[in-house]
Every structure is written in structure tokens, then in C-alpha cells.
Amino acid sequence: MTEQRGDWPQLARDAAELSTVAIELAALSEPELAPLIDYLEDRPALPFLFVSVHAPSKQRVMPEEDLVSELCRIAPGVDAVVFHPDLIEDPELYRPLGRKLVIENMDSRKPTGRTADQLEDYFDALPEAGLCFDVPHAKSVDPAMEIGRAILDRFGPRLRHVHLSSLDGDCHHVPLTEQDEALFAPLLAMCRDVPWILEAHPRVP
């Protein structure tokens, strides 16, 4: 939905045409965050049962403490605030988010947050935080999906929602392929009780 990026009302309408179960509003670049906060503070009548916000992971210039403070403004009105662990420098700053804080496992390009052992340190420091299991990220680290299974085995009780797609050669999210659908099925069967966020358009038959 990059063509609508920043048009939060249109993005919500487009997502609702597919499903009203869950939506993730992703301010992936820091300049997108202030308009998203303004949008959510106006309390739009969103039809979704589950609403998450993805914190910025690009063009970051705001001090970490200020970024968390900004997201705390909207945390009471959403179900989850997703952070990339490789950008968490001082975990103590994130404690005010409580259970709304959700940590996403990282892809093979990132220096940490990719495996259960690496995620353990963040969850030890933030005991209320949940897990966003990004299935293709796990595949990029281990195509056999054993690392993904280890993450779910260890942190399954923390699972709050799933990111689902396939990845291209540059780790960009693309529509789920039939091959990945079959590969991911055993792990997705462990995630049936949480919302799934499609990070690419559904595959066209």
C-alpha cells in the first residue's frame, strides 16, 4: 500500500475491505509518526477488533526517550506498539508501554533480535512485552524454520500477533508464495489464536 502511504484514513478503508479483524498502521519512517499520532488522537471510528502501530525503524533522529513518550500518547487506544529490537538501546525507557509493547523478530540483515537467544535479553529486561512473530524474517535467518520454531517454543505465551508475507532477495515483503505457504504452515498452526497481519497484498490466483 505504498501508494497510499501517509493517508491513514484511506489505508484503513483499504484494509477494512479485506478484513476487519486486524490492522497495523505502520509509521516506518519517523516523519510519518506525527501525522499518525494526530490521526489516532482524533479517535477515528475504526472497525477493527485489533489495532497495532508499528514504530519507526527508518529516518530515526528523535531521541529514544522522546519517541517512546510520543507512542505512549496513543498506546491506550491501540492493542500493540511494535518495535524492532535492534533499535532498542535503553530497554528501561520502554517500560511505560507495559503490555502494549511488542517486540518483532528480525531478518538476516539485522545484527540482533533474530533468534530466541537474542530475543531473550529484551524480554528479560521488559517482562511485560509481547512477541510479534514475523514468519518470513525467521525464514531469512534459517530456511529450515528451526529458528522460527525455537522462538515460538520459548516465547509462545508472549505471542500477540503475526506478520505474514514472503520476502524477495533484498528482504522486502512480497505476496505470500505457494511454497512459503506450505513451509510456514506448521508454525502458523501454532499461531491460530492471535491476529495475522499481511505485510503484502494477498496473492492473486
C-alpha positions as semicolon CSV with decimal commas, in nm:
position;residue;x (nm);y (nm);z (nm)
1;M;0,000;0,000;0,000
2;T;0,294;0,233;-0,057
3;E;0,091;0,446;-0,297
4;Q;-0,135;0,549;-0,005
5;R;0,149;0,587;0,245
6;G;0,063;0,856;0,498
7;D;-0,306;0,869;0,400
8;W;-0,421;0,696;0,717
9;P;-0,799;0,715;0,652
10;Q;-0,757;0,562;0,306
11;L;-0,522;0,294;0,435
12;A;-0,779;0,199;0,698
13;R;-1,056;0,184;0,439
14;D;-0,846;-0,033;0,209
15;A;-0,756;-0,270;0,491
16;A;-1,119;-0,297;0,602
17;E;-1,217;-0,414;0,252
18;L;-1,000;-0,722;0,310
19;S;-1,079;-0,787;0,677
20;T;-1,199;-0,603;0,985
21;V;-1,023;-0,843;1,221
22;A;-0,690;-0,661;1,245
23;I;-0,488;-0,373;1,107
24;E;-0,133;-0,250;1,158
25;L;-0,071;0,119;1,099
26;A;0,298;0,137;1,017
27;A;0,486;0,464;1,055
28;L;0,802;0,300;0,929
29;S;0,975;0,635;0,872
30;E;0,991;0,878;1,161
31;P;0,834;1,170;0,964
32;E;0,519;0,956;0,931
33;L;0,475;0,924;1,306
34;A;0,340;1,270;1,398
35;P;0,059;1,256;1,138
36;L;-0,032;0,905;1,254
37;I;-0,050;1,018;1,617
38;D;-0,270;1,312;1,513
39;Y;-0,496;1,073;1,324
40;L;-0,534;0,833;1,616
41;E;-0,581;1,111;1,872
42;D;-0,887;1,221;1,673
43;R;-1,033;0,880;1,769
44;P;-1,139;0,763;1,423
45;A;-1,418;0,504;1,416
46;L;-1,206;0,208;1,312
47;P;-1,397;-0,118;1,257
48;F;-1,109;-0,349;1,354
49;L;-1,102;-0,584;1,652
50;F;-0,724;-0,543;1,684
51;V;-0,518;-0,233;1,605
52;S;-0,140;-0,224;1,619
53;V;0,103;0,056;1,542
54;H;0,449;-0,010;1,404
55;A;0,707;0,228;1,546
56;P;0,954;0,397;1,309
57;S;1,256;0,197;1,202
58;K;1,387;0,439;0,936
59;Q;1,499;0,802;0,931
60;R;1,527;0,799;1,310
61;V;1,651;1,126;1,459
62;M;1,428;1,166;1,763
63;P;1,589;1,077;2,098
64;E;1,477;0,734;2,213
65;E;1,307;0,872;2,525
66;D;1,105;1,120;2,317
67;L;1,000;0,851;2,070
68;V;0,867;0,628;2,346
69;S;0,691;0,924;2,505
70;E;0,515;1,004;2,178
71;L;0,398;0,646;2,138
72;C;0,274;0,636;2,497
73;R;0,025;0,907;2,396
74;I;-0,161;0,666;2,169
75;A;-0,086;0,336;2,345
76;P;-0,411;0,339;2,548
77;G;-0,613;0,341;2,224
78;V;-0,435;0,057;2,045
79;D;-0,365;-0,308;2,119
80;A;0,006;-0,320;2,037
81;V;0,305;-0,099;1,955
82;V;0,565;-0,291;1,755
83;F;0,936;-0,217;1,789
84;H;1,243;-0,358;1,619
85;P;1,473;-0,481;1,897
86;D;1,793;-0,382;1,718
87;L;1,688;-0,018;1,770
88;I;1,622;-0,054;2,143
89;E;1,924;0,097;2,316
90;D;1,787;0,151;2,668
91;P;1,514;-0,104;2,747
92;E;1,418;0,078;3,068
93;L;1,275;0,362;2,862
94;Y;1,015;0,125;2,716
95;R;0,867;0,004;3,045
96;P;0,585;0,266;3,042
97;L;0,437;0,090;2,738
98;G;0,377;-0,217;2,953
99;R;0,189;-0,496;2,773
100;K;0,132;-0,276;2,470
101;L;0,500;-0,309;2,377
102;V;0,554;-0,586;2,121
103;I;0,899;-0,692;2,000
104;E;0,940;-0,828;1,648
105;N;1,196;-1,091;1,550
106;M;1,439;-0,958;1,293
107;D;1,557;-1,070;0,949
108;S;1,904;-1,184;0,848
109;R;2,025;-0,829;0,776
110;K;1,999;-0,720;1,138
111;P;2,273;-0,769;1,399
112;T;2,041;-0,892;1,675
113;G;1,683;-0,989;1,755
114;R;1,695;-1,278;1,507
115;T;1,698;-1,583;1,735
116;A;1,536;-1,693;2,059
117;D;1,862;-1,643;2,247
118;Q;1,899;-1,289;2,115
119;L;1,537;-1,201;2,195
120;E;1,574;-1,340;2,548
121;D;1,774;-1,039;2,664
122;Y;1,499;-0,797;2,559
123;F;1,223;-0,999;2,722
124;D;1,427;-1,033;3,040
125;A;1,458;-0,654;3,053
126;L;1,093;-0,598;2,955
127;P;0,892;-0,874;3,123
128;E;0,553;-0,738;3,014
129;A;0,646;-0,713;2,645
130;G;0,488;-0,937;2,385
131;L;0,614;-1,102;2,067
132;C;0,526;-1,018;1,709
133;F;0,635;-1,325;1,515
134;D;0,745;-1,225;1,165
135;V;0,739;-1,555;0,979
136;P;0,942;-1,459;0,670
137;H;1,202;-1,288;0,889
138;A;1,255;-1,624;1,059
139;K;1,292;-1,792;0,721
140;S;1,555;-1,539;0,612
141;V;1,766;-1,641;0,912
142;D;1,701;-2,014;0,879
143;P;1,521;-2,154;0,570
144;A;1,457;-2,477;0,759
145;M;1,246;-2,272;1,006
146;E;1,404;-2,433;1,312
147;I;1,496;-2,090;1,449
148;G;1,135;-1,981;1,399
149;R;1,008;-2,284;1,585
150;A;1,253;-2,216;1,869
151;I;1,118;-1,860;1,900
152;L;0,760;-1,986;1,927
153;D;0,854;-2,269;2,161
154;R;1,024;-2,029;2,401
155;F;0,803;-1,723;2,372
156;G;0,468;-1,865;2,264
157;P;0,292;-1,727;2,575
158;R;0,408;-1,379;2,473
159;L;0,274;-1,406;2,117
160;R;0,042;-1,113;2,037
161;H;0,028;-1,118;1,658
162;V;0,192;-1,243;1,339
163;H;0,348;-1,073;1,037
164;L;0,294;-1,283;0,724
165;S;0,428;-1,250;0,369
166;S;0,715;-1,377;0,160
167;L;1,044;-1,192;0,109
168;D;1,232;-1,113;-0,209
169;G;1,610;-1,135;-0,240
170;D;1,653;-0,796;-0,070
171;C;1,429;-0,891;0,224
172;H;1,139;-0,677;0,100
173;H;0,791;-0,806;0,178
174;V;0,608;-0,952;-0,123
175;P;0,288;-1,159;-0,158
176;L;0,298;-1,498;0,008
177;T;0,411;-1,768;-0,235
178;E;0,263;-2,115;-0,250
179;Q;0,600;-2,259;-0,149
180;D;0,620;-2,039;0,159
181;E;0,259;-2,107;0,247
182;A;0,341;-2,478;0,267
183;L;0,669;-2,416;0,453
184;F;0,511;-2,184;0,709
185;A;0,200;-2,396;0,772
186;P;0,334;-2,594;1,072
187;L;0,440;-2,277;1,255
188;L;0,125;-2,087;1,161
189;A;-0,072;-2,371;1,317
190;M;0,089;-2,262;1,646
191;C;-0,037;-1,905;1,595
192;R;-0,408;-1,957;1,535
193;D;-0,525;-1,764;1,841
194;V;-0,369;-1,427;1,751
195;P;-0,428;-1,180;1,466
196;W;-0,225;-1,215;1,147
197;I;-0,108;-0,902;0,964
198;L;-0,050;-0,943;0,590
199;E;0,257;-0,735;0,506
200;A;0,194;-0,758;0,133
201;H;-0,115;-0,777;-0,086
202;P;-0,278;-1,121;-0,093
203;R;-0,162;-1,345;-0,376
204;V;-0,375;-1,310;-0,689
205;P;-0,500;-1,654;-0,802
